[in-house]
Amino acid sequence: MINKFKKIVKKLIGYKGKRPPMSVEGKIQFDRIQPWFRDRGDTTLRMNYDLNQESVVFDLGGYDGKYSSDIFCKYNPYIYIFEPVKSFCEIIDNKFSNNDKVKTYNFGLGSKNEQLKINLSDNSSSVYIKSDKTEIIELKSIVEFIQKEGISRVDLVKINIEGGEYEVLEALIDNNLISIFRNIQVQFHDFIVENARERMENIQAKLLKTHKVTYQYEFVWENWELK
């Protein structure tokens, strides 16, 4: 469903005249994303951070590596990319094969260690949707990963994992690890996750104890900066 929304939005960017018919959910998402496009958020807000060559970036949901590539070209930080879909991870591996500052992991991060069936739908692949193509993927506990790797600071984490963002943030908050993240750039998803708004607002209320909002476009993109 989310992939359908993204395709609709792409078709309608710059569209002139009467808007083509779409579902109720599609119209909601279309209206939500218009302010983001007007503000050119993908090339401004998502890219403008206080980073340098010593910074550490986590990319949860690496897809084809474009975001990490853009961030690396601008700031030259250390980057950890997590992408559970094998074909996407291979693209990322090839892109950064000669770059010692970028580490690629063929697994996703979640609240626990598990294997799940993911439904493949390009950049909207998710365990929460249905499609004809599937793949078994591996998720690892983000808490255990941070502890095992001895990570004490992450200057920016980008989270775009098609519904998995809720359990990741809940696990970090519940285990008192949320404060190691200076900036949390997250895309919350609804329609595909039950009680999405309730869970999002609960997470946001807890984040306010440690972070402040620097930009927020509901169910599009938002960023939380450490106080």
C-alpha positions as CSV (number, residue, x, y, z in Angstrom):
1,M,0.0,0.0,0.0
2,I,2.8,2.4,0.9
3,N,4.5,1.7,-2.4
4,K,1.3,2.6,-4.2
5,F,1.2,5.9,-2.4
6,K,4.8,6.6,-3.4
7,K,4.1,5.8,-7.1
8,I,1.0,8.1,-7.0
9,V,3.1,10.9,-5.5
10,K,5.8,10.5,-8.1
11,K,3.2,10.6,-10.9
12,L,1.6,13.7,-9.4
13,I,4.7,15.8,-8.8
14,G,4.3,18.8,-11.1
15,Y,0.9,17.4,-12.3
16,K,-1.2,20.1,-13.9
17,G,-5.0,20.0,-14.1
18,K,-7.5,17.7,-12.5
19,R,-6.0,15.2,-10.0
20,P,-6.3,11.6,-11.1
21,P,-8.5,9.3,-8.8
22,M,-6.9,7.7,-5.8
23,S,-7.8,5.8,-2.7
24,V,-8.7,7.6,0.6
25,E,-5.3,6.6,2.0
26,G,-3.6,7.7,-1.1
27,K,-5.2,11.2,-1.0
28,I,-4.2,11.5,2.7
29,Q,-0.6,10.7,1.9
30,F,-0.6,12.9,-1.2
31,D,-1.7,15.9,0.9
32,R,0.7,15.2,3.7
33,I,3.7,15.1,1.4
34,Q,3.1,18.4,-0.5
35,P,4.6,20.7,2.2
36,W,7.7,18.5,2.2
37,F,8.1,18.8,-1.6
38,R,7.5,22.6,-1.4
39,D,10.3,22.9,1.2
40,R,12.6,20.6,-0.9
41,G,13.1,18.5,2.3
42,D,15.0,15.7,0.6
43,T,17.8,18.0,-0.5
44,T,17.7,20.5,2.5
45,L,16.4,19.2,5.8
46,R,17.5,15.6,5.4
47,M,21.0,16.6,4.4
48,N,21.8,19.6,6.7
49,Y,23.4,18.4,9.9
50,D,26.4,19.3,12.1
51,L,28.6,16.4,10.9
52,N,32.2,16.0,10.0
53,Q,34.8,13.4,9.2
54,E,34.7,12.0,12.7
55,S,30.9,11.7,12.9
56,V,29.1,8.3,13.1
57,V,26.0,7.7,11.0
58,F,23.6,4.8,11.1
59,D,21.5,4.2,8.0
60,L,18.6,1.8,8.9
61,G,17.0,0.8,5.6
62,G,19.9,1.4,3.2
63,Y,18.0,0.4,0.1
64,D,20.3,1.4,-2.8
65,G,22.8,3.4,-0.7
66,K,21.9,6.8,-2.2
67,Y,21.3,8.6,1.1
68,S,24.5,7.3,2.6
69,S,26.4,8.1,-0.5
70,D,25.1,11.7,-0.4
71,I,25.8,12.1,3.3
72,F,29.3,10.6,2.8
73,C,30.1,13.0,-0.1
74,K,29.0,16.0,2.0
75,Y,30.6,15.1,5.4
76,N,32.9,12.1,5.0
77,P,31.7,10.4,8.2
78,Y,31.8,6.8,9.4
79,I,28.6,5.1,8.2
80,Y,27.0,1.8,9.2
81,I,24.4,0.7,6.7
82,F,21.8,-1.9,7.5
83,E,19.9,-3.5,4.7
84,P,18.3,-7.0,5.1
85,V,17.2,-7.5,1.4
86,K,20.1,-9.4,-0.3
87,S,19.8,-7.7,-3.7
88,F,19.7,-4.2,-2.2
89,C,22.7,-5.0,0.1
90,E,24.7,-6.2,-2.9
91,I,24.1,-2.8,-4.6
92,I,25.4,-1.0,-1.5
93,D,28.4,-3.4,-1.2
94,N,29.4,-2.6,-4.7
95,K,28.9,1.1,-4.2
96,F,31.2,1.3,-1.2
97,S,33.5,-1.7,-1.9
98,N,36.7,0.5,-1.7
99,N,35.5,2.7,1.2
100,D,36.9,1.7,4.6
101,K,34.7,4.2,6.4
102,V,31.4,2.6,5.3
103,K,30.3,-0.8,6.8
104,T,27.4,-2.7,5.2
105,Y,25.4,-5.3,7.1
106,N,23.0,-7.7,5.3
107,F,20.5,-7.6,8.2
108,G,18.1,-5.2,9.6
109,L,17.9,-3.9,13.2
110,G,14.8,-4.5,15.3
111,S,13.8,-5.1,18.9
112,K,15.1,-8.8,18.9
113,N,16.9,-11.4,16.9
114,E,14.6,-13.1,14.4
115,Q,14.0,-14.2,10.8
116,L,11.0,-12.9,9.0
117,K,9.4,-13.1,5.6
118,I,9.7,-9.7,3.8
119,N,7.4,-8.8,1.0
120,L,9.5,-7.2,-1.8
121,S,8.2,-4.0,-3.3
122,D,11.2,-2.0,-4.4
123,N,12.0,0.8,-1.9
124,S,8.8,0.0,0.1
125,S,9.6,-3.6,0.8
126,S,8.2,-4.5,4.2
127,V,7.1,-7.3,6.5
128,Y,3.8,-5.4,6.9
129,I,2.5,-5.5,3.4
130,K,1.7,-8.2,0.9
131,S,3.3,-8.8,-2.5
132,D,4.0,-11.7,-4.9
133,K,7.7,-11.7,-4.2
134,T,9.1,-12.6,-0.8
135,E,12.4,-13.2,0.9
136,I,13.5,-14.5,4.3
137,I,15.5,-11.8,6.0
138,E,17.4,-11.5,9.3
139,L,16.8,-8.9,12.0
140,K,19.1,-8.4,14.9
141,S,18.5,-6.6,18.2
142,I,19.6,-3.0,17.9
143,V,20.3,-3.0,21.7
144,E,22.6,-6.1,21.4
145,F,24.3,-4.7,18.3
146,I,25.2,-1.4,20.0
147,Q,26.4,-3.2,23.1
148,K,28.5,-5.7,21.2
149,E,30.1,-3.1,19.0
150,G,30.8,-0.8,21.9
151,I,29.1,2.2,20.3
152,S,28.6,5.1,22.6
153,R,27.7,7.9,20.2
154,V,25.8,8.1,16.9
155,D,25.6,11.6,15.4
156,L,22.8,10.8,13.0
157,V,20.5,7.8,12.6
158,K,18.2,7.6,9.5
159,I,15.3,5.3,10.1
160,N,13.2,4.3,7.1
161,I,12.2,0.7,7.6
162,E,8.6,0.6,6.5
163,G,6.9,0.0,9.8
164,G,9.8,-1.3,11.8
165,E,10.6,2.1,13.2
166,Y,8.2,1.7,16.1
167,E,9.9,-1.3,17.7
168,V,13.4,0.1,17.1
169,L,12.6,3.3,18.9
170,E,10.7,1.6,21.6
171,A,13.6,-0.7,22.3
172,L,16.1,2.1,22.4
173,I,13.9,4.1,24.8
174,D,13.1,1.2,27.0
175,N,16.8,0.2,27.3
176,N,18.0,3.8,28.0
177,L,20.0,4.0,24.8
178,I,18.1,6.7,23.0
179,S,20.5,9.4,24.3
180,I,23.5,8.1,22.4
181,F,21.8,9.4,19.2
182,R,22.4,13.1,18.6
183,N,19.9,13.2,15.7
184,I,17.1,10.8,14.9
185,Q,15.7,11.2,11.4
186,V,12.7,9.0,11.1
187,Q,9.8,8.3,8.8
188,F,6.8,6.9,10.6
189,H,4.4,4.8,8.6
190,D,0.6,4.4,9.2
191,F,-2.0,2.3,7.3
192,I,0.3,-0.7,7.4
193,V,0.8,-0.8,11.2
194,E,-1.9,-1.2,13.8
195,N,-2.3,1.7,16.2
196,A,0.3,3.6,14.3
197,R,-0.7,7.1,15.5
198,E,-1.0,6.0,19.1
199,R,2.4,4.3,19.1
200,M,4.0,7.3,17.3
201,E,2.6,9.8,19.8
202,N,3.7,7.7,22.7
203,I,7.3,7.5,21.2
204,Q,7.3,11.3,20.6
205,A,6.2,12.0,24.2
206,K,9.1,10.0,25.5
207,L,11.5,11.5,23.0
208,L,10.7,15.0,24.4
209,K,12.5,14.0,27.6
210,T,15.8,13.8,25.8
211,H,15.4,15.4,22.4
212,K,13.8,18.3,20.7
213,V,12.1,18.5,17.3
214,T,14.0,20.3,14.6
215,Y,11.5,19.6,11.7
216,Q,8.4,17.6,11.6
217,Y,6.1,16.6,8.6
218,E,3.6,14.1,10.0
219,F,4.1,10.6,8.6
220,V,6.6,12.0,6.1
221,W,9.9,12.8,7.8
222,E,10.8,14.3,11.2
223,N,14.1,14.9,13.1
224,W,14.8,14.8,16.8
225,E,18.0,16.5,18.1
226,L,19.5,15.7,21.5
227,K,19.0,18.5,24.0
